[in-house]
Amino acid sequence: NQSSIPVTGSFTAGTTVSSLLSVISTAGTPAPVAIKVTSGTLIGVNLYCNHTTLPRFLKVYNLGTAAVNSSVVPLFNVAVPPGTYRDVVLGGDGAAFTTAMSYLITSLATSTDTTAVGINDLFGVVTFV
């Protein structure tokens, strides 16, 4: 399920409403997934690589899903080693995305990689406002 689940949270001096999005890899050619279709702030990601021998990569874009392709460079790339967790908390007020937020899960670190991954190779949550 790729739907947002509203929760109440705080990451600055005031109380802010934030959301969580499930991140789950599917088999086949990676397809971009929308985190938020408008501008927003990414607070952090919590991921687990379920692959036993190879890392997986979560690439996050400041674009809508229709604009993501192999020639677009992600805003950042999170590497998750095999069989481990990776928690990335973006300090301060998080990372601002001026257009939209979307992600892609791939097998290789290069920014333009679109190598397929297996189902459930990488999963976790993205926290954003």
Backbone as CSV, one residue per row, in Angstrom:
resi,resn,N_x,N_y,N_z,CA_x,CA_y,CA_z,C_x,C_y,C_z
1,ASN,0.837,-1.175,0.000,0.000,0.000,0.000,0.881,1.237,0.000
2,GLN,0.722,2.107,-0.959,1.535,3.311,-1.082,0.798,4.560,-0.604
3,SER,-0.242,4.409,0.194,-0.999,5.571,0.648,-0.366,6.202,1.877
4,SER,-0.663,7.483,2.075,-0.133,8.216,3.221,-0.964,7.918,4.452
5,ILE,-0.299,7.868,5.598,-0.962,7.646,6.872,-0.686,8.861,7.738
6,PRO,-1.695,9.712,8.010,-1.429,10.915,8.797,-1.094,10.582,10.249
7,VAL,-0.116,11.282,10.786,0.256,11.160,12.188,0.578,12.548,12.703
8,THR,0.605,12.710,14.014,0.995,13.984,14.592,2.430,13.876,15.051
9,GLY,3.242,14.870,14.719,4.643,14.830,15.092,5.176,16.223,15.292
10,SER,6.426,16.313,15.697,7.051,17.602,15.904,8.508,17.515,15.498
11,PHE,8.961,18.481,14.709,10.361,18.477,14.332,10.983,19.859,14.426
12,THR,10.201,20.853,14.815,10.732,22.185,15.084,10.178,22.640,16.424
13,ALA,10.334,23.905,16.746,9.852,24.423,18.022,8.342,24.267,18.172
14,GLY,7.592,24.306,17.081,6.138,24.160,17.137,5.704,22.775,16.759
15,THR,4.444,22.459,17.014,3.912,21.163,16.634,3.482,21.205,15.173
16,THR,3.855,20.201,14.412,3.571,20.132,12.993,2.907,18.798,12.674
17,VAL,1.983,18.802,11.753,1.392,17.547,11.299,2.283,16.988,10.205
18,SER,2.698,15.743,10.357,3.527,15.097,9.344,2.840,13.840,8.846
19,SER,3.395,13.251,7.809,2.818,12.050,7.215,3.891,10.998,7.015
20,LEU,3.450,9.754,6.948,4.328,8.626,6.666,3.879,7.980,5.366
21,LEU,4.839,7.525,4.576,4.530,6.813,3.349,5.299,5.507,3.356
22,SER,4.611,4.416,3.091,5.283,3.127,2.990,6.161,3.094,1.759
23,VAL,7.361,2.541,1.901,8.288,2.369,0.789,8.486,0.868,0.622
24,ILE,8.095,0.327,-0.529,8.227,-1.111,-0.770,8.676,-1.320,-2.210
25,SER,9.770,-2.069,-2.406,10.206,-2.352,-3.765,9.315,-3.425,-4.376
26,THR,9.125,-3.325,-5.671,8.368,-4.326,-6.404,9.266,-4.910,-7.480
27,ALA,8.940,-6.084,-7.948,9.760,-6.742,-8.966,9.623,-6.020,-10.298
28,GLY,10.680,-6.040,-11.073,10.632,-5.462,-12.411,11.344,-4.126,-12.488
29,THR,11.191,-3.457,-13.627,11.828,-2.161,-13.842,11.291,-1.174,-12.827
30,PRO,12.176,-0.445,-12.154,11.697,0.500,-11.137,10.786,1.565,-11.745
31,ALA,9.719,1.867,-11.036,8.809,2.932,-11.452,8.807,3.992,-10.358
32,PRO,8.847,5.257,-10.739,8.820,6.304,-9.723,7.506,6.284,-8.948
33,VAL,7.592,6.602,-7.658,6.428,6.622,-6.776,6.337,8.011,-6.154
34,ALA,5.142,8.587,-6.158,4.945,9.906,-5.561,4.962,9.813,-4.041
35,ILE,5.714,10.692,-3.420,5.646,10.881,-1.974,4.624,11.982,-1.712
36,LYS,4.772,13.084,-2.445,3.860,14.218,-2.349,3.858,14.906,-3.706
37,VAL,2.685,15.249,-4.226,2.586,15.804,-5.570,2.772,17.322,-5.607
38,THR,2.970,17.930,-4.463,3.250,19.366,-4.381,4.524,19.563,-3.581
39,SER,4.936,20.812,-3.418,6.141,21.079,-2.636,5.954,20.604,-1.199
40,GLY,7.061,20.347,-0.517,6.990,19.883,0.859,8.372,19.749,1.462
41,THR,8.410,19.143,2.626,9.664,18.962,3.347,9.830,17.505,3.730
42,LEU,10.971,16.947,3.386,11.290,15.579,3.766,11.982,15.614,5.122
43,ILE,11.457,14.869,6.082,11.991,14.853,7.438,13.019,13.733,7.606
44,GLY,12.726,12.564,7.054,13.655,11.447,7.172,13.141,10.196,6.489
45,VAL,14.008,9.185,6.426,13.644,7.880,5.881,14.176,6.796,6.813
46,ASN,13.402,5.733,6.944,13.779,4.568,7.734,13.595,3.365,6.833
47,LEU,14.703,2.687,6.489,14.660,1.641,5.477,15.343,0.369,5.952
48,TYR,14.913,-0.765,5.379,15.570,-2.043,5.607,15.814,-2.705,4.254
49,CYS,17.051,-3.184,4.035,17.383,-3.908,2.813,17.237,-5.398,3.092
50,ASN,16.272,-5.996,2.447,15.963,-7.406,2.654,16.781,-8.326,1.749
51,HIS,17.586,-7.759,0.860,18.415,-8.578,-0.020,19.590,-9.115,0.798
52,THR,20.002,-10.353,0.554,21.034,-10.970,1.394,22.465,-10.641,0.988
53,THR,22.684,-10.234,-0.265,24.070,-10.009,-0.698,24.354,-8.647,-1.334
54,LEU,23.317,-7.945,-1.788,23.543,-6.693,-2.510,22.804,-5.521,-1.865
55,PRO,23.402,-4.317,-1.900,22.703,-3.145,-1.372,21.587,-2.712,-2.318
56,ARG,20.682,-1.898,-1.803,19.628,-1.279,-2.596,19.682,0.219,-2.345
57,PHE,19.147,1.001,-3.292,19.289,2.445,-3.245,17.933,3.128,-3.396
58,LEU,17.637,4.031,-2.483,16.442,4.858,-2.566,16.878,6.214,-3.102
59,LYS,16.359,6.573,-4.265,16.693,7.858,-4.888,15.482,8.766,-4.757
60,VAL,15.703,9.974,-4.216,14.609,10.899,-3.963,14.762,12.108,-4.881
61,TYR,13.649,12.477,-5.541,13.656,13.519,-6.561,12.776,14.703,-6.175
62,ASN,13.165,15.886,-6.628,12.382,17.105,-6.461,11.529,17.296,-7.722
63,LEU,10.791,16.245,-8.076,9.994,16.223,-9.302,8.763,15.355,-9.102
64,GLY,7.770,15.573,-9.936,6.649,14.648,-9.988,7.087,13.366,-10.666
65,THR,6.344,12.300,-10.498,6.748,10.995,-11.032,6.876,10.990,-12.547
66,ALA,6.069,11.770,-13.255,6.119,11.772,-14.718,7.451,12.314,-15.243
67,ALA,8.134,13.136,-14.438,9.392,13.741,-14.887,10.620,12.896,-14.559
68,VAL,10.468,11.861,-13.737,11.609,11.035,-13.329,11.947,10.052,-14.437
69,ASN,13.216,10.060,-14.858,13.696,9.103,-15.850,15.196,8.913,-15.640
70,SER,15.818,8.119,-16.464,17.224,7.773,-16.254,18.183,8.940,-16.474
71,SER,17.727,10.048,-17.044,18.625,11.187,-17.235,18.508,12.229,-16.123
72,VAL,17.607,12.018,-15.184,17.380,12.970,-14.095,18.213,12.565,-12.884
73,VAL,18.908,13.521,-12.289,19.738,13.260,-11.116,18.880,13.464,-9.861
74,PRO,18.875,12.493,-8.940,18.080,12.652,-7.721,18.644,13.741,-6.807
75,LEU,17.777,14.286,-5.950,18.221,15.267,-4.969,19.169,14.597,-3.976
76,PHE,18.832,13.377,-3.571,19.779,12.565,-2.816,19.495,11.090,-2.991
77,ASN,20.490,10.289,-2.632,20.503,8.848,-2.858,20.864,8.176,-1.534
78,VAL,20.011,7.293,-1.037,20.271,6.601,0.227,20.659,5.158,-0.071
79,ALA,21.869,4.776,0.302,22.334,3.395,0.125,22.011,2.601,1.381
80,VAL,21.469,1.400,1.201,21.167,0.525,2.330,21.885,-0.802,2.096
81,PRO,22.902,-1.112,2.921,23.636,-2.364,2.757,22.735,-3.584,2.959
82,PRO,23.096,-4.729,2.396,22.261,-5.932,2.514,22.056,-6.353,3.967
83,GLY,20.812,-6.693,4.278,20.481,-7.202,5.606,20.591,-6.191,6.735
84,THR,20.539,-4.900,6.422,20.673,-3.882,7.463,19.601,-2.805,7.343
85,TYR,19.485,-2.031,8.434,18.603,-0.870,8.473,19.399,0.382,8.169
86,ARG,18.734,1.390,7.629,19.349,2.699,7.431,18.308,3.742,7.831
87,ASP,18.642,4.534,8.820,17.794,5.638,9.252,18.490,6.935,8.892
88,VAL,17.811,7.775,8.144,18.354,9.077,7.758,17.389,10.133,8.287
89,VAL,17.863,10.929,9.238,17.067,12.023,9.775,17.691,13.315,9.276
90,LEU,16.908,14.088,8.556,17.405,15.340,7.997,17.244,16.423,9.062
91,GLY,18.363,16.869,9.611,18.362,17.785,10.746,17.697,19.114,10.473
92,GLY,17.555,19.881,11.533,16.926,21.189,11.417,15.485,21.061,10.994
93,ASP,15.145,21.704,9.909,13.773,21.669,9.412,13.574,20.677,8.281
94,GLY,14.507,19.760,8.064,14.386,18.787,6.999,14.902,19.329,5.681
95,ALA,14.613,18.624,4.597,15.042,19.027,3.249,13.833,19.530,2.473
96,ALA,13.927,20.755,1.980,12.817,21.362,1.237,12.792,20.868,-0.207
97,PHE,11.614,20.543,-0.676,11.371,20.159,-2.061,10.415,21.195,-2.632
98,THR,10.836,21.931,-3.646,10.059,23.049,-4.163,9.006,22.657,-5.197
99,THR,9.160,21.492,-5.817,8.236,21.079,-6.874,7.307,19.962,-6.412
100,ALA,7.867,18.834,-6.057,7.129,17.647,-5.613,8.161,16.696,-5.023
101,MET,7.711,15.587,-4.448,8.623,14.583,-3.909,8.261,13.225,-4.495
102,SER,9.255,12.541,-5.042,9.041,11.191,-5.552,10.304,10.373,-5.318
103,TYR,10.163,9.052,-5.385,11.331,8.190,-5.184,11.351,7.060,-6.197
104,LEU,12.537,6.459,-6.293,12.788,5.312,-7.153,13.716,4.385,-6.380
105,ILE,13.500,3.091,-6.431,14.373,2.108,-5.779,15.127,1.362,-6.873
106,THR,16.471,1.340,-6.752,17.284,0.687,-7.782,18.349,-0.214,-7.161
107,SER,19.064,-0.911,-8.036,20.107,-1.851,-7.613,21.501,-1.252,-7.584
108,LEU,21.719,-0.146,-8.298,23.062,0.426,-8.399,23.084,1.862,-7.887
109,ALA,24.264,2.316,-7.468,24.411,3.634,-6.852,24.391,4.792,-7.842
110,THR,24.760,4.559,-9.095,24.844,5.680,-10.029,23.511,6.414,-10.111
111,SER,23.583,7.728,-10.225,22.369,8.540,-10.148,21.373,8.258,-11.268
112,THR,21.849,7.778,-12.409,20.943,7.515,-13.530,20.554,6.041,-13.667
113,ASP,20.874,5.214,-12.672,20.568,3.782,-12.738,19.069,3.530,-12.661
114,THR,18.594,2.605,-13.457,17.208,2.142,-13.380,17.157,0.615,-13.383
115,THR,18.203,-0.026,-12.821,18.265,-1.487,-12.775,17.164,-2.038,-11.869
116,ALA,16.506,-3.077,-12.329,15.392,-3.668,-11.593,15.818,-4.246,-10.252
117,VAL,14.883,-4.244,-9.319,15.074,-4.856,-8.003,13.991,-5.907,-7.800
118,GLY,14.180,-6.757,-6.802,13.191,-7.775,-6.501,12.120,-7.265,-5.548
119,ILE,11.022,-7.969,-5.491,9.942,-7.589,-4.590,10.433,-7.662,-3.140
120,ASN,10.134,-6.656,-2.377,10.517,-6.535,-0.967,12.023,-6.489,-0.728
121,ASP,12.817,-6.169,-1.755,14.264,-6.006,-1.546,14.547,-4.843,-0.602
122,LEU,13.724,-3.801,-0.675,13.895,-2.630,0.184,12.518,-2.187,0.638
123,PHE,12.379,-1.944,1.934,11.102,-1.427,2.422,11.327,-0.578,3.667
124,GLY,10.330,0.217,4.005,10.415,1.115,5.151,9.402,2.226,5.042
125,VAL,9.738,3.393,5.629,8.839,4.540,5.601,9.609,5.821,5.302
126,VAL,8.880,6.784,4.731,9.381,8.131,4.485,8.512,9.064,5.319
127,THR,9.130,9.978,6.056,8.398,10.946,6.857,8.522,12.315,6.195
128,PHE,7.383,12.998,6.004,7.379,14.274,5.296,6.226,15.150,5.746
129,VAL,6.314,16.428,5.400,5.199,17.362,5.599,4.971,18.114,4.304
